[in-house]
Amino acid sequence: MKPLIFFLCLFFSLTVKSQSYDSETLYNKVVLLYDHRDGKPFSGTGFILIKENSYFLVTAKHVTDSISVKSCRILFRSLESTAQELTIKEFASETSQFRFDHKSDYAILELEHPTIGHKDILQRSAIEFSAIIDSRESIPRFIDILVLGYTLNAINWEDFSPISLKSYIASSLLNVKINNVTNEFLVYVIGAPSLEGFSGGPIFGEVIDHKNNKLIKTILIGIVTGNIDNRLGFITPSFYLLDLINSSLE
């Protein structure tokens, strides 16, 4: 076990500078996106990312095909663990638009105009940019991963918390064409199919010392990006997100 832990720590120390987050802290990092499409409710999952005092809403591109910046509601987990409902337009200007990575399933929206009260919400909910793993190589399959997301069919508004699924990476990087992305792009297969509404939700890798029951490091390895016939679920790797955020700040 010790050589394995040493290898994992060495691998992630070379690719990401991060910290460990407990489960409750991670639950606060996930948001529910809710809108209506053709008169029917539609939801997806997202999260807030911060880099250099700039805040971004991150989700899946195919989620943004069914929501509008002007009407979409964004639900945070409050300090009392209840649902705190706001609208995206309270954080962004009327002309704000999602930016897409046409090589993957990522979409980001810079939250440029938060009020002081709203900025406090963003600070509490944001994931540090340094948590993103910058590896263009396949991640080892034997790390533990945590998948977080919301589904409209299973929500307690008074005890608002995402569903968490423990899983594993079931493949190396694969070229796949899915959803509304024009071209094939690299994904991982996840060890369990995602639930409806999970698209855009963050997936964290956890380096754990199982012998001592100690969480060593938490990293953001990607987002949930849909499935094929409810059998294979996919992860869009985080290096696409790094490229998209960096290009938006140039």
N, C-alpha and C positions, 0 to 999 in steps of 0.2 A: 504493500500500500504506500509506503513512504516514497519509493522511487516514482510511483505514479503521481503522487501529489507534487513532488518536486518538478516533474515534467510539466504538469499543468500550470503550476505557478510560473515556471520559466517561460512557457509559451505565451501566457497572458501578460506577463510583465514586459514582453517584447512588443506586444501589440496594443495594449491599452493601459492607461493609468486610471484606476478606478478604486472604489471603496466597496465595502459590503453593506447591503441594505437588508433589514429584516422584512418579513412578509408584510406587516402592517404598513411600513413605509412605502413599499412597492405598490400596495393597493391604492395609496393616495396619489400615485403617479398616473393612473389610468382614467380616461374620461369617456363618457358615452356621448356619441353624436346622434342626434334625433331630428328627423325631418319627415315631411310627407311627400310621397311620390305618386302622382296620379290619384290623389285622394287617399292613399294608403300609407300607414306609418312605415318608416324605414329607419333602420339604425345601423351604426357601425361603431367601431372602437378607435380611439386615438390616444395620444399622450402629448405632453408639453415638453419641449426640449429648450435648453438655454445655452447660448454661446455668446460670449463677449457682451453681455447685457441685452442681447437680442433673444426674444422668445419666439418659438415656432410651434404651431400645431402640426403634428405629424399623423398621417393616416395612410390608408391605401388609396391609390388612384381610382380604383373601381368603386370605392365608397363615395368619392367626390362626384362621380357621375350621377348620383341620386340625391345629393344635398346641395343647398345653396348658401352662400355666405350670408345673404340677406335674411334667410329664414331659419337656418339650422340652429337648433338649441344644443348647448354643450353643458353637460352635467358633471360637476366635480364632486368628489367626496369631501364633505366638510369636516371640520375638527370634531364635530359631534357624530361623525359617521353617517350623517343624513345626506340626501341628494341636494346639492346646491345648483340650481338651474339658472343659467344665463344664456345669452345668445352670442353667436360668434361675432356679430356686428358690433357688440359692445367692446370688443377688443381690436377691431380692425376698421379701416375706412370703408366707405361705400364702394370705392373702386378696387378694393383689395380682391385678389384672385389667387386661387391655389396655383402653385408652381409644380410642374410634373417632371419626373425623370422619365423620358420616353424610352429609356432602356430598361425600365423596371416598373414595379407597381407602387412606387412611393409618390406621395403628394405632401407638400408642405405649404403652410400659410403663415407668413410673418405677422405676429400680433403687435402691431406698431403703436397702437394708441390706447393702452390700458390706463384706467384711472388709478389713483393711489390705492384704493380699496381692491380693485381688480388685480393690481400688480402683486399685492400680498397673496392673492389666491394663486397666481402664476408661480411665485417664488416657492410656495409650499408644495406645488404640484410638479414642478419642473424636474426633469432628469438632466444631470450635467452632461455636457457634450463629451467630456472625458470618459464617460461610461461606455461609449460606443467602441466596439472592437474594430480595429483597422487591419483586417487580414483578408487578402485576396486568395488565400489558400483555404482548403476545406478545414473546418473546425473538427477536432477529434470527436468521434461519436460517443465517447464514454463520459462526457460531462453531463451533469443534471441540467435540465432546462425547465423553466417555469413559463407557462403560457397564460396570459391574462386577457380577459375580455368581458364584454357585456352582451347579453341577449335580451330582447324585449320580453321574451316569454318567461323569464325567470329573474325578476328584480324585486327587491324589498326596498322601497323608497325611504323607509325609516331606519334601516340598517344597510345603507348603500355601500356595496362592496363588489368588486369584479369577481367573476368566477375564475378560479385558479386551477390549472391542470398541470400536473407533473408529467413530463414526457422525456423524449430523447430524440436526437438527430438520427434519422434512419438511412441517410445516404451521404455521399460526397456531393460536391456542387454539380448540379445537372442543368443542362439547357432544356427549358420547357416553355411552351407557349400556352398561356392561360389568360382568362379574363379579357379585358379590353386593351391590353398592351399590344402594340403593333408587332413587335418582334419577339423572338425567343429571348429569354434572359436566364441568368443563373439563379437557381433556388436550391434549397434543401428539402427533402421529404421529412415531414415530422412524423413521429411515431404514433400519432392518433389523429383522426380527422377533426377539423375545427368545427365549432358550433356556429350556427347562423348568428350573425352580428359580431363575431370575433374579428372579422377582417379589419386590419389596421392596428390590431392590438399588439403591444410590445411582447417580445420573447426574450427572456433573460437567461443567460447561462450562469450557473452557480458552481464555483469551485469549492468543494466541500471536503473537509477532512472527516470522513465518516467514522474513523476510529475514535476521534475525540469529539465528534458531533459539533464541529466548528465550521462556520461559514467563512471562507477565506476571502473571496472576492465575488462581486456581482458585476456582470457585463451585459450590455445590450447587444444581442447578436442579430436581431432582425424583427420583422413584423409578420403577422399572419396574413397570408395573401390568397386565401381561397383553397378550393379542392377540386378534384375530379370525381364526379359521381358519388360524392360523400364517402369516398374511400381513401383517397390520398390527400392529405393536407400539406401545404407548402409554407416555407419560410423564405421571404425575400431578405437576403443577407444585408448587413448594416453598412457595408462599404459603399453601396449605392446611395444610402442616406448621407454619408460623409461627403460624397461628391456633390450631391444636390445642395446641401447646406453651404458648403464652401463656395460653390459657384454663385449662390444667391447673395453672398457677402462681398463678392469681388467688386 
